[in-house]
């Protein structure tokens, strides 16, 4: 049997139920488009477009943050990583969750108090506006595009699985359709539409994950030991499947890769643009802190359930079938749903359609949040404050944001088509590394270091960004490996899959070096104002 025949074997066995699958799938897309159009009619000005009018409660924003954060990497990528690598795959869940402590303790409240719409607002408060806003906007767009790659890759394999598409041209067309939907969501709905879609998606994702977890545990009489034992036996790797080292053991390079990945995951969340802008949608810093608490609870419960998703897939589906469906395991969760319901039954088809629709909802909500973050940063930081020098009206900013949405969507479609066979959790880890290298050092220095200067901010952002992206381009992720973007060429000289171990300390170092070598006298009065504002909320928008 050829790889293409094996690729969609499980889904094709549900072929007679494909009209039902497509109908359920279509219902969700139409419903979310309706929400977007409804919310778009409530968008009256720039504050509505960028921050949803700051009208969302802590619980609503916590739910939306969860929806924004639990991406295709969480649902598809982590389940696939656990199904293929056992214990080592679960390390992604731990890293993604622990990262929220950094966001809660260091970033959420001060950022909400200090800014208005974007990260650039915080930096520009005490530094030269034009250069730091340009740098912040550039960094936001690059990080968002890296993250969008993962979502596009997830969408491609997911919808291909549902529709039984095996051709490369068909998969590329699916990525393009997802990109078009994303552009529509953001252009019409702005932050209000995006937030409501994220809230609906979070509820659906948690509900779908609870259902699959319950069915997996039911299959093993709620005996987790039996589940793990079956997963280890069916994986073909025995006890090693449940122990550290299957993916990140072995050579020194692999162990370094694990350290690099861990640093990127733990520090990356606090620098992700689409997460940072969520803190501006609530009325005050107290609500921002509470929304993070809600998000931690919801996300924590979800990541615990990824144990059942990943190990359940390993226990019930052969490794060959998972890999044949997608080389990186991205379709393990939908295949698990199909097997739990019965491969040739209507119940199996309904479960597959439901879980796939939930996963697609996950992707659409996250790509909308990412695109909104990058288009907002372009419009507010680069267009309004750099190009127009603060003279742009709110309507002109929103118009610029909508055009930026189209451009970013087109770029994401092109790159997403190239990345369709890479593991989405790994791709997201790259975005985390870039965010932690460029954004996090600058945010922390700006909020907590009195001497920090404009040159320090520029060196930190551009230095961290350049090194992180450069190391990725010359890593096995892009070339020189069977699962690389370009497997047939080899220009990789950096041996690690994730650049965080080099690029994150470099970003912090460049921020410090740029500051101590700068002749600019820091504005201590502005820093004092920022400190009071970040800690108390006095004067916050």
C-alpha positions in Angstrom: 0.0 0.0 0.0 1.4 3.4 -1.0 1.8 6.2 1.6 -1.0 8.2 -0.1 -3.3 5.2 0.2 -2.4 4.7 3.8 -2.5 8.4 4.5 -6.3 8.7 4.7 -7.2 5.1 5.3 -9.1 5.7 8.5 -11.0 8.7 7.3 -11.9 7.0 4.0 -13.4 4.1 5.9 -15.9 6.6 7.1 -16.4 7.8 3.5 -20.1 6.9 3.4 -20.6 9.4 6.3 -18.6 12.2 4.6 -21.7 14.3 3.8 -22.5 14.3 7.6 -18.9 15.2 8.4 -18.9 18.1 6.0 -22.3 19.3 7.2 -21.2 19.4 10.8 -18.0 21.1 9.8 -19.9 23.7 7.7 -22.3 24.5 10.5 -19.4 25.6 12.7 -17.9 27.9 10.1 -21.2 29.5 9.3 -21.9 30.1 13.0 -18.6 31.7 13.7 -19.0 33.9 10.6 -22.4 35.0 11.9 -20.7 35.9 15.3 -18.0 37.9 13.4 -20.5 39.9 11.4 -22.6 40.6 14.5 -19.6 41.8 16.4 -18.4 43.8 13.5 -21.5 45.9 13.6 -20.7 46.8 17.2 -17.2 48.0 16.2 -17.6 51.8 16.2 -14.0 53.1 16.6 -10.3 52.2 17.0 -10.8 51.3 20.7 -13.5 48.8 19.7 -11.3 47.3 16.8 -8.1 47.0 18.9 -9.4 46.3 22.4 -13.1 45.4 22.1 -14.0 48.6 23.9 -12.4 47.3 27.1 -15.8 45.9 28.0 -14.9 42.2 28.6 -15.1 40.8 32.2 -12.2 38.9 33.8 -13.9 35.5 33.2 -14.8 36.4 29.6 -11.2 37.5 28.9 -9.8 34.5 30.7 -11.9 32.2 28.5 -10.8 34.2 25.4 -7.1 34.0 26.5 -7.6 30.2 26.9 -9.1 30.1 23.4 -6.2 32.2 22.0 -3.5 30.1 23.8 -4.9 26.5 23.3 -3.9 26.5 19.6 -3.4 23.7 17.0 -0.1 23.1 18.8 -2.0 22.3 22.0 -4.7 20.1 20.6 -3.1 18.5 17.5 0.6 18.9 18.0 0.9 17.8 21.7 -1.5 14.9 21.2 0.7 13.8 18.2 3.9 14.3 20.1 2.7 12.2 23.0 1.4 9.5 20.7 4.8 9.2 19.0 7.2 10.0 21.8 5.3 9.3 25.0 6.8 11.0 28.1 9.0 13.4 26.0 5.9 14.5 24.1 4.1 15.5 27.3 7.0 17.9 28.1 5.3 20.4 25.7 2.2 20.5 27.9 4.3 21.2 31.0 6.2 24.0 29.3 3.2 25.7 27.9 1.4 25.7 31.3 4.4 26.7 33.5 5.0 29.7 31.1 1.8 31.3 32.5 3.4 31.9 35.8 5.9 34.3 34.2 3.1 36.1 32.4 1.1 36.4 35.6 3.8 37.4 38.0 5.8 39.8 35.7 3.8 41.1 32.8 0.0 41.0 33.0 -0.8 43.9 35.4 2.1 46.3 34.6 1.4 45.9 30.8 -2.3 46.6 31.2 -1.6 49.7 33.2 1.2 51.0 31.0 -0.1 50.5 27.5 -3.1 51.3 25.4 -3.3 48.8 22.4 0.1 47.3 21.7 3.5 46.4 23.2 4.9 49.4 21.4 2.8 51.7 23.6 4.8 50.5 26.7 8.2 51.0 25.1 7.3 54.4 23.6 6.2 55.8 27.0 9.7 56.6 28.1 11.8 56.3 24.8 12.0 57.8 21.4 8.7 57.0 19.7 9.5 56.3 16.1 12.4 53.8 16.4 11.0 51.7 19.2 7.5 51.6 17.6 9.1 50.4 14.3 11.1 47.8 16.1 8.1 46.6 18.2 5.9 46.5 15.1 8.5 44.5 13.2 9.0 42.0 16.0 5.2 41.5 16.5 4.7 40.8 12.8 7.6 38.3 12.6 6.5 36.4 15.8 2.9 36.3 14.6 3.9 34.9 11.2 5.9 32.1 12.9 3.0 31.2 15.0 0.6 31.4 12.0 2.7 28.8 10.2 1.8 26.3 12.9 -1.9 27.0 12.6 -1.9 26.9 8.8 0.0 23.6 8.9 -2.6 22.2 11.3 -5.5 23.4 9.2 -4.1 21.8 6.1 -3.7 18.3 7.6 -7.0 18.4 9.4 -9.3 19.4 6.6 -7.3 17.1 4.2 -8.1 14.3 6.6 -11.8 15.2 6.7 -12.3 15.5 3.0 -10.0 12.7 2.0 -7.7 15.0 0.0 -4.3 13.5 -0.8 -2.8 15.8 -3.4 -0.4 18.5 -2.5 -2.4 21.0 -4.6 -5.5 20.2 -2.6 -3.7 20.7 0.7 -2.3 24.1 -0.5 -5.9 25.1 -1.5 -7.1 24.3 2.0 -4.4 26.4 3.6 -5.5 29.3 1.3 -9.1 28.9 2.3 -8.2 29.0 6.0 -6.2 32.2 5.2 -9.2 33.8 3.5 -11.5 33.0 6.4 -8.9 34.5 8.8 -8.8 37.7 6.8 -12.6 37.9 6.9 -12.8 37.3 10.6 -10.3 40.1 11.5 -11.3 42.6 8.9 -15.0 42.5 9.8 -15.0 41.6 13.5 -11.9 43.3 14.9 -11.2 42.5 18.6 -14.9 42.0 19.5 -15.5 39.4 16.9 -12.2 37.7 17.5 -12.9 37.6 21.3 -16.3 36.1 20.9 -15.0 33.4 18.5 -12.2 32.6 20.9 -14.7 32.2 23.8 -17.0 29.9 21.8 -14.0 27.9 20.7 -12.6 27.6 24.2 -15.9 26.1 25.4 -16.1 23.7 22.4 -12.4 22.6 22.8 -12.8 21.9 26.6 -16.1 20.1 25.9 -14.7 18.0 23.1 -11.5 17.2 25.1 -13.6 16.1 28.2 -15.7 13.9 25.9 -12.7 12.2 24.3 -10.9 11.9 27.7 -14.0 10.2 29.2 -14.3 7.8 26.3 -10.6 6.9 26.5 -10.8 6.2 30.2 -14.0 4.3 29.8 -12.2 2.1 27.3 -9.7 1.2 30.0 -12.2 1.1 32.9 -10.8 4.3 34.3 -7.6 2.6 35.0 -4.8 5.0 34.0 -2.1 2.3 34.6 -3.8 0.1 32.0 -4.0 3.0 29.6 -0.3 3.8 29.9 0.7 0.1 29.8 -1.4 -0.4 26.6 0.2 2.7 25.1 3.7 1.5 25.8 3.0 -2.0 24.4 1.2 -0.7 21.2 3.9 1.9 20.6 6.5 -0.9 19.9 8.9 0.9 22.2 8.0 -0.8 25.5 8.9 0.8 28.9 11.0 3.4 27.1 7.8 5.0 25.9 6.9 6.0 29.5 10.4 7.2 30.4 12.4 10.4 29.6 14.8 10.3 26.6 12.8 8.8 23.7 13.0 12.1 21.8 15.4 14.1 23.8 17.8 11.4 25.1 20.8 10.1 23.3 23.4 12.6 22.0 24.5 15.8 23.7 22.9 17.8 20.9 19.5 16.3 21.5 19.8 17.0 25.2 20.8 20.6 24.4 17.7 20.8 22.1 15.5 19.8 25.1 17.0 22.6 27.3 16.6 25.1 24.5 13.0 24.0 24.0 12.3 24.3 27.7 13.7 27.8 28.0 11.7 28.9 24.9 8.4 27.4 26.2 8.7 28.8 29.7 9.7 32.4 28.7 7.9 32.7 25.4 4.3 33.2 26.5 5.0 36.5 28.2 6.3 37.9 24.9 3.6 36.6 22.6 1.9 39.6 20.9 -1.6 38.0 20.5 -1.5 37.1 24.3 -0.2 40.6 25.3 -3.0 42.5 23.5 -5.6 40.4 25.4 -4.7 42.3 28.6 -6.0 45.5 27.0 -9.5 44.2 26.5 -10.4 44.4 30.2 -11.3 47.6 32.1 -8.4 47.6 34.6 -5.3 45.7 35.9 -7.2 43.8 38.5 -9.4 42.3 35.8 -6.3 41.5 33.8 -4.8 39.6 36.7 -8.0 37.7 37.4 -8.4 36.8 33.7 -4.9 35.2 33.8 -6.0 33.2 36.9 -9.0 32.0 35.0 -6.8 31.2 32.0 -4.4 29.2 34.1 -7.2 27.1 35.6 -8.8 26.4 32.2 -5.5 25.7 30.4 -4.2 23.6 33.2 -7.2 21.3 33.1 -6.9 21.0 29.3 -3.2 20.1 29.4 -3.9 17.4 32.0 -6.4 15.9 29.5 -3.8 15.8 26.8 -2.4 12.8 28.6 -5.5 10.9 27.7 -5.5 12.2 24.1 -1.9 11.3 23.4 -1.5 8.1 25.3 -5.0 7.0 24.2 -4.0 7.5 20.5 -0.8 5.5 21.2 -2.8 2.7 22.9 -5.6 2.4 20.3 -3.9 3.3 16.9 -0.8 1.8 15.4 2.3 4.0 15.1 2.4 3.3 11.4 -1.2 4.6 10.9 -0.5 7.8 12.9 2.7 8.5 10.9 1.1 7.6 7.6 -1.7 10.0 8.2 0.8 12.8 9.1 4.6 12.3 9.5 4.6 14.5 12.7 1.5 13.0 14.3 -0.7 16.1 13.9 -3.9 14.0 13.1 -3.6 11.7 16.2 -6.5 13.3 18.1 -9.0 13.2 15.2 -8.0 9.6 14.4 -8.5 8.7 18.1 -12.0 10.1 17.9 -12.7 8.0 14.9 -11.4 4.8 16.5 -13.3 5.4 19.7 -16.6 5.7 17.9 -15.8 2.9 15.4 -14.0 3.4 12.1 -16.9 2.1 10.0 -19.8 3.5 12.1 -21.9 6.7 12.0 -20.9 7.3 15.7 -17.3 7.3 14.6 -18.0 9.7 11.8 -19.9 12.0 14.1 -17.0 12.0 16.7 -14.4 12.6 13.9 -16.5 15.5 12.5 -17.1 17.0 16.0 -13.5 16.8 17.1 -12.2 18.0 13.8 -14.6 20.9 13.8 -13.4 21.8 17.3 -9.8 21.6 16.1 -10.7 23.8 13.1 -12.4 26.2 15.5 -9.2 26.2 17.5 -7.2 27.1 14.4 -9.5 29.8 13.2 -9.7 31.5 16.6 -6.0 31.5 17.1 -5.1 32.7 13.5 -7.7 35.5 14.0 -6.0 36.6 17.3 -2.5 36.4 15.7 -3.5 38.4 12.6 -5.3 41.0 14.8 -2.1 41.4 16.9 0.2 41.9 14.0 -2.2 44.1 11.9 -2.9 46.2 15.0 0.8 46.7 15.7 1.4 47.7 12.1 -1.5 50.2 12.0 -1.0 51.7 15.5 2.7 51.6 15.9 4.1 51.8 12.3 1.4 53.5 10.3 -0.1 55.9 12.8 2.9 56.9 14.9 5.8 56.4 12.5 4.5 57.0 9.0 1.8 59.5 9.9 3.7 60.9 13.0 0.6 60.7 15.2 -1.7 62.6 12.8 -3.8 59.6 11.7 -7.4 59.4 12.7 -8.9 56.3 14.4 -10.8 55.5 11.1 -7.5 55.7 9.1 -5.8 53.4 11.6 -8.5 50.8 11.4 -8.4 51.0 7.6 -4.6 50.4 7.7 -5.1 47.5 10.0 -7.5 45.9 7.6 -5.1 46.2 4.7 -2.3 44.8 6.9 -4.6 41.9 7.7 -4.8 41.1 4.0 -1.0 41.3 3.5 -0.2 39.1 6.6 -2.9 36.6 5.5 -1.3 36.2 2.0 2.2 35.8 3.5 0.9 33.2 6.0 -0.8 31.2 3.3 2.4 31.0 1.3 4.6 29.9 4.2 1.9 27.7 5.7 1.8 25.7 2.5 5.5 25.0 2.8 5.2 24.0 6.5 2.3 21.6 6.2 4.2 18.5 7.1 6.0 19.9 10.2 4.8 19.1 13.7 2.7 22.1 14.8 3.9 22.0 18.4 7.4 22.3 17.2 6.6 25.2 15.0 4.9 27.0 17.9 7.9 26.4 20.0 9.9 28.4 17.4 7.5 31.3 17.7 7.9 31.1 21.5 11.7 31.3 21.1 11.5 34.3 18.8 9.1 36.1 21.2 11.2 35.3 24.2 14.4 36.5 22.4 13.0 39.8 21.0 10.0 40.9 23.0 10.4 39.7 26.6 13.8 41.2 27.3 12.6 44.6 26.1 9.4 44.5 28.0 11.1 43.5 31.3 13.9 46.0 31.0 11.4 48.8 30.1 9.2 48.0 33.1 11.8 47.3 35.7 15.2 49.0 34.7 15.5 52.7 35.3 18.6 53.1 33.1 17.2 51.3 30.0 17.5 53.4 26.9 16.2 53.6 23.3 19.4 52.0 22.0 19.1 49.2 24.5 15.5 48.5 23.3 16.5 48.5 19.6 19.5 46.3 20.2 17.5 43.9 22.3 14.6 43.6 19.8 16.6 43.5 16.6 19.4 41.5 18.1 17.2 38.8 19.6 15.0 38.8 16.5 17.9 38.5 14.0 19.7 35.7 15.9 16.5 33.7 16.6 15.2 33.9 13.0 18.7 33.4 11.6 19.4 30.2 13.6 16.0 28.8 12.6 16.7 29.4 8.9 20.0 27.5 9.2 18.6 24.7 11.4 17.2 21.2 10.6 13.7 22.7 10.7 14.2 24.4 7.3 16.7 22.1 5.5 18.8 19.0 5.9 16.3 16.7 7.6 13.6 14.4 6.3 10.8 16.4 7.9 12.3 19.9 7.1 10.5 22.5 5.0 13.0 21.8 2.2 14.1 18.2 2.8 15.9 17.9 -0.6 18.5 20.6 0.2 20.9 21.1 3.1 22.2 24.5 4.2 21.8 23.8 7.9 24.8 24.4 10.1 23.0 25.1 13.4 22.4 21.6 14.9 19.4 22.4 17.2 15.7 22.4 16.4 15.1 25.4 18.7 17.3 28.4 19.0 16.2 29.6 22.4 19.3 28.5 24.4 21.4 31.0 22.3 18.9 33.7 21.1 17.1 34.4 24.4 20.3 35.2 26.5 21.5 37.1 23.5 18.4 39.3 23.5 18.9 40.1 27.2 22.6 40.7 26.6 22.1 43.1 23.7 19.5 45.1 25.7 22.1 45.5 28.5 25.0 46.2 26.2 23.0 48.7 24.1 22.1 50.6 27.3 25.5 50.7 28.9 27.1 51.8 25.6 24.5 54.5 24.9 25.3 58.2 25.5 21.5 58.9 25.9 20.5 60.0 29.4 17.5 57.9 30.4 14.5 60.0 31.4 14.2 59.1 35.1 11.1 61.3 35.4 9.3 59.3 32.7 10.5 56.0 34.3 9.1 57.1 37.7 5.7 57.9 36.0 5.8 54.6 34.3 6.6 52.8 37.5 3.7 54.4 39.4 1.4 53.8 36.5 2.4 50.2 36.0 2.0 49.4 39.7 -1.1 51.4 40.5 -3.0 51.9 37.3 -3.0 55.7 37.8 -3.6 57.3 34.4 -4.2 54.0 32.6 -6.4 54.1 29.5 
